[in-house]
C-alpha cells in the first residue's frame, strides 16, 4: 500500500506499523520512513530495486541511478526493515535484505539468464551439434520433418533452476507479485523478433476447473504484464477469442503423439470475425514440446488468422533434447514434428 508521498511498502509492513505505533522501535522506523519523504527527489522504494530492469543476459540493470542520499537511505531502511521484519527468499531460503513485493533474493534473480547458443529459427529450440541451415535460419530436426503451425516461437530462458522455481511460486503457490517480472522476461524474449505492428495477444486458455482451482490463468497474467511493458505499441490482450472446450489429461509423461491426441479438439475459436486476417501472439508460461502452442495455432489459422507467433517465459530444454535425439536417430516415416 502507498504511504503519502509515494513510498510504497508491502501490506504486512504497513499493517504492523499502523497497528502498534506505541512500540518505540516501530515508532522510530515509521518516523524514519517519513523523513525519507523530505528528500528533494523522493522515489518509491520498490522502484529503486534493481530487479525493475535488465542487463543483456540477467534480470538486473543499472539504467536508473538513484542519488547518493537515496542510496544511503535505501540501504539504511532495508537494513532496519530486515531486522524488524525478517523474511527469507522463497527459492534459496537466504535472508532477504531488500524491501520488495517479490520474495526472491537478488542472487536467485541473477541466475535467471536468457537462452544462448544456436536456436532453431522456427521453434526456438536450442540446437546441439550439427543442424540444417534453412531459408530463415537454422532448423531443428523436428521442424525439418514437419513445420509447426506457428510462424516462430521464442522463450526467455531454460525451464530449470531459479527460473523454474520462480514459475512454480507464481503458478502453484500464487505468488502473483512475480507477474510483472515474468511479463518483462517475455518482452526480453521477443526483443529480437520483428512482430507486426497490429498484434493480438492471446494467452493459452485454462479449463474452467483448473482456473477455478488455481484462481487465475498464469498465461493471462503474464500476457497482460507483457503488454504493459510495451508502452506505445498497438497490441491488445484478448481472452475471449480462443477458448478451451473440453478437459484434458495432464501432459506430464506423455509422448509427442500422445500429447497431440490428448489436445486434439480441446481448443476452439469463439468468434471467427475477431481473428480473421489478424496477426496473433500466443502467450504461455512454459513450452515443453510445442504441442499445446501448435494446436492453438492450428485452430486459429483454420479460423482465418493471418499468422501466429508464440512466446513463453521458459523452455523445457532437457525434454526437447531427448525429442531431438529420438528424431535424429529415427527411421524414415510419417511426419512427427510439432503439432
C-alpha positions in Angstrom: 0.0 0.0 0.0 1.2 3.5 -0.6 2.3 6.0 2.1 1.6 9.7 1.3 4.4 11.0 -0.9 4.7 7.8 -3.0 6.7 5.5 -0.7 5.3 2.0 -1.4 5.7 -0.7 1.3 4.4 -4.2 1.5 1.0 -4.7 3.1 2.4 -6.6 6.1 4.9 -3.8 6.9 2.2 -1.1 6.7 -0.2 -3.2 8.9 2.5 -3.7 11.5 3.4 0.0 11.6 -0.2 1.2 11.9 -1.3 -1.5 14.4 1.4 -0.8 17.1 2.8 2.7 16.8 3.2 2.7 20.6 6.3 0.4 20.3 9.4 2.7 20.4 11.2 0.7 17.8 8.2 0.7 15.4 7.6 4.4 16.0 11.3 5.1 15.2 11.0 3.1 12.0 7.8 4.9 11.0 9.4 8.3 11.6 12.5 7.2 9.7 10.4 6.3 6.6 8.5 9.6 6.9 11.8 11.5 6.9 12.9 9.9 3.7 9.9 11.6 2.0 11.6 15.0 2.6 14.4 14.3 0.2 14.4 16.6 -2.9 13.6 13.8 -5.3 11.7 11.1 -3.3 11.0 7.8 -5.1 9.1 4.8 -4.2 11.4 2.3 -2.5 10.2 -0.5 -4.7 11.1 1.5 -7.8 14.7 1.7 -6.6 15.0 -2.1 -6.5 17.4 -3.4 -9.2 15.1 -6.1 -10.5 12.9 -3.5 -12.2 15.2 -3.6 -15.2 17.5 -5.9 -17.1 21.1 -6.4 -18.2 21.7 -8.2 -21.5 21.6 -11.6 -20.0 20.3 -11.2 -16.5 17.5 -9.6 -14.6 19.4 -6.7 -13.1 20.2 -3.3 -14.7 21.9 -0.1 -13.8 19.8 2.0 -16.2 18.4 4.1 -13.3 20.9 5.7 -10.9 19.5 7.0 -7.6 21.4 9.8 -5.9 24.0 9.1 -3.1 21.5 10.3 -0.5 18.8 8.0 -1.8 21.2 5.0 -1.9 22.2 5.7 1.7 18.6 6.0 2.8 17.6 2.9 0.9 20.5 0.9 2.4 19.7 2.0 6.0 16.0 1.4 5.5 16.4 -2.1 4.2 18.8 -3.0 7.0 16.4 -1.8 9.6 13.5 -3.5 7.8 15.3 -6.8 7.7 15.8 -6.7 11.5 12.2 -5.7 12.2 10.5 -7.9 9.7 12.9 -10.8 8.8 11.9 -12.8 5.7 13.6 -15.4 3.5 13.9 -15.9 -0.2 11.3 -18.3 -1.4 13.8 -20.1 -3.7 17.1 -20.4 -1.7 15.8 -19.5 1.8 18.5 -16.9 2.3 17.6 -13.9 4.4 16.0 -11.1 2.3 17.6 -7.6 2.9 15.6 -5.7 0.3 12.1 -4.2 0.6 10.3 -5.9 -2.2 6.9 -7.2 -3.2 8.6 -10.2 -4.8 10.1 -12.6 -2.1 13.1 -13.6 -4.1 16.7 -12.6 -3.5 19.0 -10.8 -5.9 21.3 -13.8 -6.2 18.5 -16.0 -7.4 17.3 -13.4 -9.9 20.8 -13.1 -11.3 20.7 -16.8 -12.1 17.7 -16.3 -14.5 19.6 -15.8 -17.7 18.5 -15.9 -21.3 18.9 -18.8 -23.7 22.1 -18.6 -25.7 23.8 -20.6 -28.4 22.3 -21.6 -31.8 18.5 -21.7 -31.7 16.0 -23.1 -34.2 14.7 -20.2 -36.3 11.2 -21.8 -36.2 10.5 -23.4 -32.8 13.3 -21.6 -30.7 14.8 -24.9 -29.6 18.5 -24.9 -28.7 20.4 -26.9 -31.3 23.2 -29.2 -30.1 25.8 -30.3 -32.6 25.1 -30.1 -36.4 22.0 -28.6 -37.8 20.5 -27.7 -41.2 20.5 -24.0 -42.3 17.1 -23.2 -43.7 15.9 -20.2 -45.6 15.2 -18.2 -42.5 18.0 -19.6 -40.4 19.0 -22.9 -38.6 16.3 -25.6 -38.2 16.0 -28.4 -35.7 15.3 -32.0 -37.0 11.6 -31.8 -36.0 11.0 -28.6 -37.9 12.8 -30.1 -40.9 10.5 -33.1 -41.0 7.2 -31.2 -40.3 7.0 -27.4 -39.9 4.9 -26.3 -36.9 1.7 -24.3 -37.5 3.2 -21.2 -35.8 5.5 -18.8 -37.7 8.0 -18.5 -34.9 8.3 -19.4 -31.2 10.7 -17.8 -28.6 11.4 -18.3 -24.9 13.4 -16.3 -22.5 15.3 -19.0 -20.6 15.6 -22.7 -19.8 12.9 -24.2 -17.6 15.4 -25.1 -15.0 16.9 -23.8 -11.7 15.8 -20.5 -10.3 13.6 -19.6 -13.3 11.7 -22.8 -12.9 11.3 -22.2 -9.2 10.0 -18.7 -9.8 7.4 -20.0 -12.2 6.4 -22.6 -9.6 6.0 -19.9 -7.0 3.8 -17.9 -9.3 1.8 -20.8 -10.7 1.3 -23.2 -7.8 1.9 -21.0 -4.7 0.1 -18.0 -6.1 2.9 -15.5 -5.6 1.3 -13.2 -8.1 3.8 -10.4 -7.5 6.1 -12.3 -9.9 3.8 -11.5 -12.8 5.4 -8.1 -13.7 8.9 -9.6 -13.8 7.6 -12.5 -15.9 6.0 -10.1 -18.3 9.3 -8.2 -18.7 11.1 -11.5 -19.3 8.7 -12.3 -22.1 9.4 -8.9 -23.5 13.1 -9.7 -23.5 12.4 -13.0 -25.2 10.8 -11.1 -28.1 13.4 -8.4 -28.3 15.0 -9.8 -31.4 11.7 -10.8 -33.1 10.2 -8.5 -35.7 6.5 -8.5 -34.8 3.6 -7.0 -36.8 2.5 -3.6 -35.6 -1.1 -4.5 -35.1 -0.9 -7.6 -32.9 -3.5 -9.6 -30.9 -2.1 -11.3 -27.8 -3.9 -14.5 -26.8 -2.9 -16.3 -23.6 -3.4 -20.1 -23.7 -6.7 -20.7 -22.0 -7.1 -22.9 -19.0 -10.0 -25.3 -18.4 -12.7 -23.8 -16.2 -12.0 -26.4 -13.5 -8.3 -25.6 -13.4 -8.8 -21.9 -13.5 -11.4 -22.1 -10.7 -9.0 -24.2 -8.6 -5.9 -22.0 -9.2 -7.8 -18.7 -9.0 -6.2 -17.2 -12.1 -4.7 -18.1 -15.5 -0.9 -17.7 -15.3 -0.7 -17.2 -19.1 -3.2 -14.3 -19.0 -1.3 -12.6 -16.1 2.0 -12.9 -18.0 0.4 -11.6 -21.2 -1.2 -8.5 -19.5 2.1 -7.6 -17.8 3.9 -8.1 -21.1 1.5 -5.7 -22.9 2.0 -3.1 -20.1 5.8 -3.3 -20.6 5.3 -2.5 -24.3 4.2 1.1 -24.0 3.1 2.8 -27.2 2.7 -0.5 -29.1 -0.5 -1.3 -30.8 -1.2 -4.6 -29.1 -4.1 -5.9 -27.1 -4.9 -8.9 -25.0 -7.9 -10.9 -25.9 -9.0 -13.7 -23.6 -12.3 -14.5 -25.3 -11.2 -15.3 -28.9 -9.7 -18.7 -28.1 -11.4 -21.0 -25.6 -10.8 -24.4 -24.2 -13.9 -26.5 -24.8 -13.0 -29.8 -23.1 -10.9 -31.0 -20.2 -7.7 -32.8 -21.0 -5.5 -35.1 -19.0 -2.1 -33.9 -17.7 0.5 -33.8 -20.4 3.2 -34.9 -18.0 4.9 -38.1 -19.1 3.1 -38.3 -22.4 4.9 -38.8 -25.7 4.6 -36.3 -28.6 2.0 -38.4 -30.3 0.0 -38.9 -27.1 0.2 -35.1 -26.4 -1.3 -34.3 -29.8 -4.0 -36.9 -29.3 -4.7 -35.5 -25.8 -5.1 -31.9 -27.1 -7.0 -32.6 -30.3 -10.3 -30.8 -30.2 -9.5 -29.1 -26.8 -9.5 -25.6 -28.2 -11.9 -23.6 -30.4 -12.3 -20.1 -31.7 -15.3 -18.4 -30.2 -15.6 -15.6 -32.7 -14.0 -16.1 -36.2 -14.5 -12.4 -37.1 -12.1 -11.5 -34.2 -9.2 -13.5 -35.6 -9.8 -13.4 -39.3 -6.9 -11.8 -41.0 -5.2 -11.0 -37.7 -1.6 -11.5 -36.6 -1.6 -13.3 -33.3 0.9 -13.9 -30.5 0.1 -16.9 -28.3 1.5 -16.5 -24.7 2.1 -19.2 -22.1 4.4 -19.7 -19.2 6.4 -22.8 -20.4 6.9 -24.5 -23.7 7.7 -28.2 -23.4 7.4 -29.8 -26.9 5.3 -27.2 -28.6 2.2 -29.4 -28.8 -0.1 -27.0 -27.0 1.1 -24.0 -28.8 0.9 -25.9 -32.1 -2.7 -26.9 -31.5 -3.7 -23.4 -30.6 -2.0 -22.1 -33.7 -3.7 -24.7 -35.9 -7.1 -23.8 -34.6 -6.5 -20.1 -35.1 -5.2 -20.5 -38.6 -8.1 -22.6 -39.5 -10.4 -19.8 -38.3 -8.7 -17.4 -40.7 -5.8 -15.9 -38.7 -3.1 -14.5 -40.9 -0.1 -15.8 -38.9 0.7 -17.0 -35.4 3.7 -16.3 -33.2 4.4 -18.0 -29.8 6.2 -16.6 -26.8 6.9 -18.3 -23.4 8.9 -17.3 -20.4 10.7 -20.7 -20.3 11.5 -23.7 -22.5 11.9 -27.3 -21.3 15.4 -27.9 -22.8 16.2 -31.3 -21.4 13.0 -32.9 -22.6 13.4 -31.4 -26.1 17.0 -32.7 -26.2 15.6 -36.2 -25.9 13.0 -35.5 -28.6 15.7 -34.2 -30.9 17.9 -37.2 -30.3 15.0 -39.5 -31.0 14.1 -37.6 -34.2 17.7 -37.7 -35.4 18.0 -41.5 -34.9 14.5 -42.4 -36.1 14.0 -44.3 -39.4 12.1 -42.5 -42.2 8.4 -42.5 -41.7 5.4 -40.2 -41.4 6.0 -36.7 -40.1 6.1 -36.5 -36.3 7.1 -32.9 -35.9 5.4 -30.1 -33.9 1.6 -30.3 -33.5 
